[in-house]
Amino acid sequence: MKRAKLYVDFNEMLDDNLCLLSKEDKKLDSEGNIVQLFEGLEIDVYMDDCDESGMPDPLIASGKVEMNTSTDWSSHVKWCVRIDEKGIQRSSQQ
């Protein structure tokens, strides 16, 4: 089964490998499908970006969904994504 590809903002990192994902239990994927979020769901995430010459080169990563347990500025967000050991890469690096 193909993994869902969900948009995130990599500027909203809670840790080196933990990014905010969604306030809600459902999120639209890159193809407009509704994805039901739950603990342990394996997903791909991306954020629009450009390379040094201004050409589109999205940032991408893979990981697992987990509940946000933070009690700081991010506590209003329910779900996060724990990025795997490959980290965040440019699409052109794949």
C-alpha positions in Angstrom: 0.0 0.0 0.0 1.2 3.5 -0.9 2.1 5.8 2.0 0.1 9.0 2.4 2.1 12.1 1.5 1.2 15.0 3.8 2.2 18.6 3.9 4.1 19.9 6.9 6.0 23.1 7.8 9.5 22.0 8.8 9.9 25.4 10.5 7.6 23.9 13.2 10.0 21.4 14.6 9.7 20.4 18.3 12.9 18.4 18.3 15.6 17.4 15.7 13.3 14.7 14.4 9.8 15.8 15.6 7.6 18.1 13.5 4.0 19.3 14.1 1.5 17.7 11.8 -2.1 18.4 12.5 -4.6 19.8 15.0 -7.3 17.4 13.7 -7.6 13.6 13.4 -7.9 13.9 9.6 -5.6 15.6 7.1 -5.7 15.9 3.3 -2.8 14.2 1.4 -1.0 15.6 -1.6 -3.7 14.0 -3.9 -6.7 15.4 -2.0 -7.6 12.2 -0.1 -8.6 12.3 3.5 -6.1 10.5 5.8 -7.2 9.3 9.2 -4.3 10.0 11.6 -3.5 7.5 14.4 -0.5 6.6 16.5 2.1 4.7 14.5 0.8 5.5 11.0 3.8 5.5 8.6 3.6 8.6 6.3 5.8 10.7 4.0 5.8 14.4 4.6 6.9 17.3 2.4 7.3 21.1 2.3 7.6 23.3 -0.7 11.1 24.8 -1.2 13.5 26.0 -3.9 17.1 25.1 -4.6 19.9 27.7 -4.8 18.9 28.7 -8.4 15.2 29.3 -7.4 13.9 26.0 -9.0 11.3 24.0 -7.0 13.0 21.3 -4.9 10.6 20.3 -2.1 11.9 19.1 1.3 10.8 15.5 2.1 11.0 13.0 4.9 9.3 9.8 6.1 8.2 8.9 9.6 5.5 7.8 12.0 2.6 9.7 13.4 2.6 10.2 17.2 0.4 12.2 19.6 1.8 15.5 20.7 2.7 15.5 24.4 4.2 19.0 24.5 2.8 21.4 27.0 4.5 24.5 25.5 3.5 26.8 22.6 2.7 23.7 20.4 0.1 22.1 22.8 -2.8 23.1 20.6 -1.6 20.6 17.9 -2.8 17.1 18.4 -0.5 15.1 16.0 3.2 15.2 15.2 5.4 13.1 12.8 8.6 11.5 14.2 11.0 11.6 11.2 13.1 8.5 10.6 16.9 8.2 10.6 17.1 9.4 6.9 16.1 12.9 8.1 14.8 15.7 6.0 16.2 15.7 2.4 15.6 17.6 -0.8 13.5 15.8 -3.4 16.5 16.0 -5.8 18.6 14.0 -3.4 16.3 10.9 -3.8 
